[in-house]
Amino acid sequence: MKQNPYGKVPVLVDGDGVIYESAVINEYLEEKFPQVQLMPADLLERAKVRIWIDFLNTRVHPAASDIAHNRAPEKARERMRQHLLALDNAMAGKDYLVEHYSLADITFIPFYTRRERYGTVIDGTYPNLKRWGEALSARPQVAPTL
Ligand SMILES: N[C@@H](CCC(=O)N[C@@H](CS)C(=O)NCC(=O)O)C(=O)O
């Protein structure tokens, strides 16, 4: 993607603006369209959403990329296992990562829907991730995109 100095997708072009990094794009859209609330109002809850977005983008997605590109795959699979156990633990007894449906849940969707490409099986080992991923995939705004 030549508009992105990092040479990666996604990139959002909005008028004269070029926005990259998926977390920044998502927050930009959240702020541009406030009628759809995907961030909590409370400051601490907002921080929790950002912490989980960072967890997904700096831990789960890089491990997935290493597995997909065969870069030290055994170590990457072990990192992935640890991250998914932590995430599964965080999702115990909950429908959403933080309070209500938010950008944190949305950040999990691309990983969940491409999990086979990342050699990752989400089954009874991660019961909460299975339940959460299935519910997110069935959302009316998500299902038609799969
Ligand atoms: N931190 C970036 C990661 C973007 C990223 O790694 N994109 C991959 C596709 S999922 C890509 O464009 N890879 C092509 C490349 O690295 O040349 C984000 O969240 O936007």
Ligand as a Chemical Component Dictionary entry (heavy atoms), coordinates in Angstrom:
data_LIG
# 
_chem_comp.id                   LIG 
_chem_comp.type                 NON-POLYMER 
_chem_comp.pdbx_formal_charge   0 
_chem_comp.three_letter_code    LIG 
# 
loop_
_chem_comp_atom.comp_id 
_chem_comp_atom.atom_id 
_chem_comp_atom.alt_atom_id 
_chem_comp_atom.type_symbol 
_chem_comp_atom.charge 
_chem_comp_atom.model_Cartn_x 
_chem_comp_atom.model_Cartn_y 
_chem_comp_atom.model_Cartn_z 
_chem_comp_atom.pdbx_ordinal 
LIG N1  N1  N 0 -0.024 -2.793 13.045 1  
LIG C1  C1  C 0 -0.607 -2.809 11.721 2  
LIG C2  C2  C 0 -0.312 -4.166 11.067 3  
LIG C3  C3  C 0 -0.707 -4.169 9.623  4  
LIG C4  C4  C 0 -0.234 -5.431 8.912  5  
LIG O1  O1  O 0 0.656  -6.163 9.385  6  
LIG N2  N2  N 0 -0.823 -5.676 7.734  7  
LIG C5  C5  C 0 -0.416 -6.823 6.951  8  
LIG C6  C6  C 0 -1.649 -7.571 6.449  9  
LIG S1  S1  S 0 -2.596 -8.163 7.781  10 
LIG C7  C7  C 0 0.316  -6.357 5.709  11 
LIG O2  O2  O 0 -0.046 -5.367 5.103  12 
LIG N3  N3  N 0 1.374  -7.084 5.334  13 
LIG C8  C8  C 0 2.092  -6.807 4.141  14 
LIG C9  C9  C 0 3.553  -6.580 4.396  15 
LIG O3  O3  O 0 3.975  -6.599 5.550  16 
LIG O4  O4  O 0 4.249  -6.393 3.407  17 
LIG C10 C10 C 0 -2.112 -2.545 11.793 18 
LIG O5  O5  O 0 -2.735 -2.933 12.774 19 
LIG O6  O6  O 0 -2.635 -1.898 10.866 20 
# 
loop_
_chem_comp_bond.comp_id 
_chem_comp_bond.atom_id_1 
_chem_comp_bond.atom_id_2 
_chem_comp_bond.value_order 
_chem_comp_bond.pdbx_ordinal 
LIG N1  C1  SING 1  
LIG C1  C2  SING 2  
LIG C1  C10 SING 3  
LIG C2  C3  SING 4  
LIG C3  C4  SING 5  
LIG C4  O1  DOUB 6  
LIG C4  N2  SING 7  
LIG N2  C5  SING 8  
LIG C5  C6  SING 9  
LIG C5  C7  SING 10 
LIG C6  S1  SING 11 
LIG C7  O2  DOUB 12 
LIG C7  N3  SING 13 
LIG N3  C8  SING 14 
LIG C8  C9  SING 15 
LIG C9  O3  DOUB 16 
LIG C9  O4  SING 17 
LIG C10 O5  DOUB 18 
LIG C10 O6  SING 19 
# 
